[in-house]
Amino acid sequence: MGPSTVLRVVLDAADREVDRQRATARAVTVDRIMRGVVFDKAQLALPTYCLAILQNLPQEDQDRLARQSTALKDAPMDERAKNLSLAGWQ
């Protein structure tokens, strides 16, 4: 096990910790923003808006977002959970 392997493990651990901390703040913000949003309206409008403002998003990423959005629409979840999931992807 060389120095680069040890460094990679340390960097990965640090990245995961930063992600956990940022996820908490994002979850609070998403919850606040998505209150009162009707999923059936947002399911098309929100991804469309996000794709429009991301001018250079690769087609593969756009296609993945469309698949995820469709799967979410068909998922057996309540509307609130769908809203939070939809906003969390954006």
Sequence and secondary structure as in RCSB ss.txt:
>XXXX:A:sequence
MGPSTVLRVVLDAADREVDRQRATARAVTVDRIMRGVVFDKAQLALPTYCLAILQNLPQEDQDRLARQSTALKDA
PMDERAKNLSLAGWQ
>XXXX:A:secstr
  HHHHHHHHHHHHHHHHHHHHHHHHHHHHHHHHTT  HHHHHHHHHHHHHHH TT  HHHHHHHHHHHHHHHHS
S  HHHHHHHHHHH 
